[in-house]
Amino acid sequence: MRITMIGTGYVGLVSGACFSDFGHNVICVDKDEAKIDGLKAGRMPIYEPGLDALVATNVKANRLSFTTDLAAGVAEADAVFIAVGTPSRRGDGHADLSYVYAATREIAKAIRGKTVIVTKSTVPVGTGDEVERIIREEAPDAEAYVVSNPEFLREGAAIGDFKRPDRVVVGTEEEAAKEVMRAVYRPLYLNHSPILFTARRTSELIKYAANAFLATKITFINEIADLCEAVGANVQDVSRGIGLDNRIGSKFLHAGPGYGGSCFPKDTLALLKTADDSDSPMRVVEAVVKVNDARKRAMGRKVIKAMGGDVRGKTVAIFGLTFKPNTDDMRDAPSLAVIQALQDCGATVRAHDPEGIEQAAKVLKDVQFFDDPYSAAEGAHAVVLVTEWDAYRALDLGRLKELLADPVLVDLRNVYPIDEVERAGLRYEGVGRGHTGVGELQKA
């Protein structure tokens, strides 16, 4: 199959590289000449484990190429994927679809023959209808089919998610479009990955519903963590106890500083806007958004309390800046709110992150960045573990104790056993661990 991917951001680049690795011929298009030049030279615009090698392999095999010429990329394509950004629009929280519609108009002018146009970008319900209207208006004689195909990629694990997905959702009721999409995803048949064909609007809503539900699970367990601290229970044992119920499941039940990233914050807001426009309020999702926003600020207060209630003139070492491990994405990262709270109260902040420093430096002011965690910790009055990178899972706690001016470890991801930290001479503060005992699971 000949595939053209419009947009070389996170979704477009990962999807294009994986499609080419399946054996399809893929052209990735972007208007940013510097980004395209970088990709041609082997420089990735994002950090994603294994992506650089995947791109290099398929470029060498002549299955993957990059260009700024959209018309040339679209003209011979069997399927054109729109994978441009849909950030939250300022003022109302609705998804900004200007990039989607601009790409659609350019595609309409370039298509030749039978073409399936696929919205891979996360878009509100009804966007596919408008994309189709634009195509019909700009190219009334074109044999074009507009399909929804949302992505479900986790940053840091995107390649594996693409190649071994839980499901592939395709929104179309046109048999000709289904035939093309089956061919596009045929390599997944060996993995028995189910392809769910639905109506286009249903497909668009599935993406938002999935992200809102996961955001709800995270927010729920974070509120349970607060209750655990209040009543003397252990949220990790609560998570295991409810997660072993197959109806609930264990994923996304890890208490922490709140969700962030490129998807959950903007997608929950966009879903609320769609619900409001449709006069169908979603009170649960409204509460999730409010609680999560408040949680990030509360984590800053938690750190200040662990440091005695006053951080003026003190130094805090932050371990982990990105919203999750194995990415350099700083969008809505909990670290931003934590650092802001500390700085507002007079603290000096030093920080380390295995991959996110370059991006963090663009959005954080008056923060000192270090190449290794121990250098960041030297002379600090507390270490705050914000993002659970593997690099922080086996820290030399004794060394930290010697480096710190005040031996405080605030573990916002519950990475460390409390007794291990205390044996090293550090004062420990976790999340939702009002009772320090650890539950044991015994099989009958």
N, C-alpha and C positions, 0 to 999 in steps of 0.2 A: 504493500500500500504506500501511496505517496501522501505524506502528512505534512502540513504546515502549522507551526505553532506561533501564534501572534503574542509576543511578550516573553521576555527571558528573565522574569522574576523567579521567585521560589517555585511556584507551581509550573510555569511554562518550561523552565530549564530542566527541572527534574523529570517532568512528563516527557518532554522531547527526547532527553537522553535515554530514558527507559524504553520508549517506543522504538528508538533506533537500535537499542540493544536486543529488542525482539526480532529485528531484521527488517523493519520498515525503513523507508527512506524519508528522513525528516529534515525539514528546513525550519530553523528558528529565526523569527523576525523581530527586530526591535528598532525603534527610532533613535535610540541612544548609540551614537557612533562609537563613543569611547567604550561602552559596554561590549559592543560587537567586536571591536578591535581587540579588547582584552580576551574575550572568549576564543577568538581565532588564535590568540597567542597562548591559550591554555590557562588564562587567569579567571578564576571563578568569582562572580560578583557577590556570592553568599558562601557561608561555610555550611557544608552538609557532608557528613562522613561518607567517603567513597565516591563523591560526585566528580571530582577532578579526574580520577582514573577512568570512570565510566565515560565521561565526555571524550577524553583523549583516545580511548580505545575505538570509539565509534566514529570519531573524526578521521582517524587513521584508516578505518575500514570504508571510508567514503559513504557512510550511512547517515552521518550527521553533519550539517553545515549551518553557518550563521550569516545573516545578511540584514541590511537595512532596506532592501528593495522588496516591499510588500507585494507589489504587483507581480513581480517575477516569481515569488514564492507561492502565490495563490493560484496563478494561471493553470498550472498542471496538477494541482492537488486533488486527491479524492476526498480528503477531509481537512477542513481548516478549523483549528481550535483557537478560540479566543481565551487567552489566559493573562489578561491585563489586570491591573489593580482595581479594586472596588473599595477604597477607604471610606470611613465614616464621613459623611458630609457635615461640614461645620454648621452648627445651629440646630439641626433637627435630628441628627443621628442616622438619617437614611443613608443607604449605600450610594456613593457617588458613582454613577453609571456613565459619566461623560466619556471615559476612556473606552468603555465597551461600545458605545454608540459610534464614536469616532472610528474605531477599528472596523465596525460593521459597514460603515459607508465606504471605507477604502476597499474592503473585501468585495462589496457589491460591484464596484467598478472594475475589479480585476478577474472575477470568476469567469471560467470558460467551461462549458459543458456541465455535466452532472456533478454537483458538489454538495457535500454535507457540511454544514457550518455548525460547530459545536461550541456551546458556551461552557468553558471549563472554569471560568471565574465564578466566584460565589456571588450570586445575584438574587434579588428578591423575586417573589412570585410574580409572574407576568412579564418579566424582562424578555423572555424568549418571544413573546407575542410582539413586542416592540421591535426586536431584532428582525423578525420576519417581515414586519410592516416596512421597515427601512429597506430591506433587500428587495421587496416587491416594488417599492417606489423607485429605487435607484436602478434596478435591473429587472424590469417586468417580464422579460422573456427568458430569464435564467432558470435552469432546472436546479433549484436550490432547495435544500431541506434544513430546517433549523432544529437542532437537537440540544437538550440539556444533558450534561454529563459531569455532575459535581465531583470535586476531588475530596478524598478523605485521608490526606497525607499528614503524618505527624512529623514536625520538624525534628531532625535528629535521627529519624528512622524512616525517612521518606522513600528511599529506594526499595527497601524491603516491603513497605506498605504498598507501593505501586506494583511490584512484581508478585506479591502474595497477598492480595487484598481480601478482606472479609467479604466484600461484595463490590460489584460495579453497577452503578445506577445510571440508566439511560432513559431520558424522557423524550419519547416520540411515539406516535401512533402510525407513522408512515412506514410501510413495509420496505420500501427502497432504502430508507435511512437505516432501518434495523439491519438490513443486509450488510451495509457498509460498516456499521458499528460492530457487528459480529466479527467481521474480517479484521478490524482494527484490534480487537481484544482476543482474537482466536488463540494467540500463544498462551493465554491464561487457562485454557481448557485443561491443560495437563495438571494444573493445580486444583482443578475442580472449583474454581472461583465462580460463584453464582453471578449471573448477569440479570438484574432486575429491570425489566422494561415497564415503564409507567407512562402516564400522560405527562406532558412537558411541565405543567405547573406543579404536579405532584413531585416530580423529580427536584424541582427548584426548592420546594418546601422541605424535602427530606434532609438536605444539607443543613438548613437552619435548625430544624427540629433536633437533629443529632447533636449539633454543637451546644444548643441550649440545654439539652438533657445532661450532657457531660458537665457543663458548667454548673448545673443544678446539683449534681452529685458532689462536686468539689466544694461548693458552698455549703451544702448540707453537713458534710463531715467537718468542715471548719467551725460551724456553729456547735456541733456536738463536742468538738475539742474545747471550746470555751466552757461548755457545761461541765466537761470532765475536770477542768481546772477548778471549777467552782465547787464540785461535790467530791473531789478526791478520787476520780476514776482515771483510767488510762485509755486514751483515744485509740492507740494502736491495737489494743486488745478488742475494743469495741469494733474497730474496722474489720478485724479478722472475724469476729463473732458474727457480724452481719454479712460480711463478704462471702462466707462459706455457704450462705443461702444462694442456691443457683438462680433464684428469681432476682437477686440483687447483684451478685458478682463483686469481685474484689477490686476491679480497676477503678481508678479515679476516686478512691476512698482514702487518700493519704493527706492528712491534715498538713497545712502549711500556711504561707503568707497570702494566699489568694491566687487566682488565675490571671494570666496576662497573655501576651503574644499577639500574633497577627490575625487570629480567628475569633476566639471566644468573645473578647470585648466588643469588636465591631459587629459580629454576627448576632449577638444577643440584642444589641441596640437596633440593628436593622430589622430583626424579627418583631421587636416591639413597635417599630414605626409601621411596619406592614399591618400588624394587628390593630393599631390605632386607626390607620387609614381605612381598615375594613370593619371598623366598629365592633371588633371582637377582642376585647382586652385580655392580656395574659398576665394575671396578677402574680403567678408564681415566678415567671421570668423577670417581671419588674422587681420583685423582692431580691432575686438572685443578683441582679446588677447593683442594686443599692447596697446589699450586704457585702458584696465583693469589693466595691469601692471603699467602703468603710473599713474593711479588714486590712487593706494595705496600709492605711494610715494608723490603724491600731497596732500594727506590728512595730512601727516606729516608737510608739508609746511603750510597748512591751520591752524594747531594748533599753529605753531610758530608765524604766523601772528597775530592770535587772542591774543597771549600773548605779543604783542608789537614788534615782529620781532627779539627778542633776548632771547634765553632761557638758555644761559650759566650761570651755577650756580643756576638755578631754578629747582624746583621739580614739576613733573607732575604726577597726579593720573590717572591711566587708569582703567576704569570700563568696564570689559568684554574683555576676551582674545581669546576665541574660535571663530571659523569663523562664528558661528551662535548660537542661544540659544539651550538649551536642549541637548547638546553634550559636550564631552570633547576633540573633535577633533581640533587640532591646525594646520592641514595641510593647508598651503597657507593662513592662517588667516590674514586679513588686519591689525590686531594689530601688527603683526611682523614688517611690513614695517613702520608703524607709530612710534613704539618704536625705531626702528633703526634710523629713521630720527631725533628723539628727542635726542637720545644718541649721534649721530654724531655731533650735534650742542651744546653739553655740558650739556644737562639736566640730572637730576637724575629722574629715573622712579620708581614709586610705583604702585602696581597693585592689583586688586581683580577680582576674577571670581568665580561664585557659584560652578562650577564643574571642571574647566580646569587647576587649579593651578599645579597639579601634572604633567600633560603633558607639560604645559607651561614651567615649571622649567627645562625640558630637552632640550629646544631649545632657551631659553632666558638667556642672561648673564647680570649680574650686575643689576638685577631687584629685588626690595624688594616686597615680596608677603604678603598679609594680609588676615585675616579670615573674615573681614567685610569691606564694602566700606568706612565707616566713618573713620576707622583707617587709611586706605590708603590715605584719603583726608586730614588728619590732617597736617597742615603746608604746604600743596602744593600750588603752584601758579596757578593751573588750574586743573579742572576735565575734562577728555575726555571720553565721553560715546561712546564706540566702538561697543559693542555687546548688542543687545536689550533684555537682559534677563528680565523676569518678575520682578526680585528683584530690578531692577533699574527704574521701571515705576512709582513708587510712593515714591521717595526719599524725605526726609525732607530737603527741599531746604534752609529753615532758618538755620537748623543745619549745613548744608554744608557751608553756608555763614560765620558762626562763626568759623568753623574749618579751612577754607582756609586762606592762607597768602595773596592771591590776588583772589577776587571773580569772577573767570572766569569759565563758563561751555561751553565746546565745545561738541555739541550734533551731532555726525556723523550719527545718525539714526532718527533724527527729532522726538524724543519721546515726548518732552515737548513743550507746548504752550509758545511762546515767552513772552507774557505778564505775565504769571505765574512766569517765571524765573526772569524777571526783577522786579516784585513786591517783590520778596524775596531778592532783592538787589544784584543779580548776573548779570554780563555781559554775554550775550548769543551770541553764534555763531552756526548756524545750517548749513544745506546743501540745497542749492537751494531755500533759502527763502529770496530772494531779496526784496520781498514785504511781509510785516508782516500780512496783512489782510487775513482772513480765509474765503474761499468761503462757501456758504450755498446751500444745495440742497433742492429744493422745488418741491413737486410733483404737477403736474397739476390737 
